[in-house]
Amino acid sequence: MKKNLEQMNLVRVSSMLVAMLLLTVVSCSKEENAAEELSSEEVISSTELQFSDEAEMISEEVTTIAEDVYAADEITFMSKFDYVSDYLPDCVTITTVVTDTTREKTIDFGEGCELPNGNVLSGIIQLSYTKDMEIASKSIALTLENFTFNAVAVEGSADILRVRSNENGNPQGTANASFTATWPEGDTASFEGTRTREWIEGYGSGFWGDNVFLITGKRTYVGILGNVFVKEVITPLRREMSCRFIVSGVLEISRNDNTASLDFGDGSCDAKGILTQPDGTEKEVFLRRFLK
C-alpha cells in the first residue's frame, strides 16, 4: 500500500512538473511573439500589417457598394432610363423607401452572399440620402447591421460626401468613417478618418470589372495589440474592381516618432507589398493572412 502511495505521489509530482514546464514554454512563446510584434526597431509588424490591410479592404468594399448603389439612382435620373449595375449578385436584396425628403436603401446580403471578386458578405448596409437627385453634391449616411465580411464582424458608420463631378470631371466620394472589426479568433481592431475615392474609369458602363478608383486620405488605426498607427496615402492607391487588392500606390504608416512605408507594387493583381522600415530595411510582405 505504501509503495502504491509513493508511486501515486511520484506520478502527481511528475505531472505537476510537466504542466509547469508547458506553462513556462507557452508563456515564453507568448512573450517572444509580443516582443516581435512590439519591436522598437519596427513601426509595424508583418502580422499587424495584415490585419490592418484587411480592415482597410473591408472599409473599401463597403464604400464601393454604397457608391455603386447610389450611382444606379444617379445615372437613372440623369439618363432618364433604368440603369442596373452587375456588381451585386442576385443573392443581394435592395429595398428602397422614398419619403418626402429622403431615399432610404437597405442592402441585404442575407446569411452569406459572394460578390464577383470572391468576398463573402452577410448582414445589412443601410444608406440614406436626400431625395433630390439634381443636387450636384450630397451626403450619404451609411450604417451597418449584423454585418460580416469574410467572417469578420464589422460595426460602425460613415458619412460620404458624394460629388457628381470633381475638378477632373469624375465622380468622387469622400468618406468620414469609423469602423471596428472583430475576427473569428477574437482579435479586434478599429480605425477612423477620411478617405477620398475618385471614380476614374467605368462609371456608367454597368460592368463592374472595368471600374477603377484612385484613393487618397488619412486615418488613425488601433491595431490588435492596442498600438496606434497613423496611415496616410502618399501616392494615390489604385483599386481596380477586377482585382481583390490594391494594385499600386504608397501608404505611409507612422507610430510614435517613426514612419514606415508600404508600396503596393507596379499594378499587378496580387496580395504582395514592399514594407520599408525607418532604417531603410525592405521586406516583401503578404497582405492577406490566408495567402502565402
Secondary structure, DSSP 4 states (H G I P E B T S, - for coil): -HHHHHHHHHHHHHHHHHHHHHHHHHHHHHHHHHHHHT-TT-SS-HHHHHHHHHHHHHHHHHHHHHHHHHHHHHHHHHHSS----SSS-TT-EEEEEE-SSEEEEEEE-TT-EE-TTS-EEEEEEEEEEES-TT-SEEEEEEEEEEEEETTEEEEEEEEEEEESS-TTS--EEEEEEEEEEE-TTS-EEEEEEEEEEEEEE-TTSS-GGG-EEEEEEEEEEE-TTS-EEEEEEEEEEEEETTSSSEEEEEEEEEETTEEEEEEEEES--SSEEEEE-TTS-EEEEES-TT--
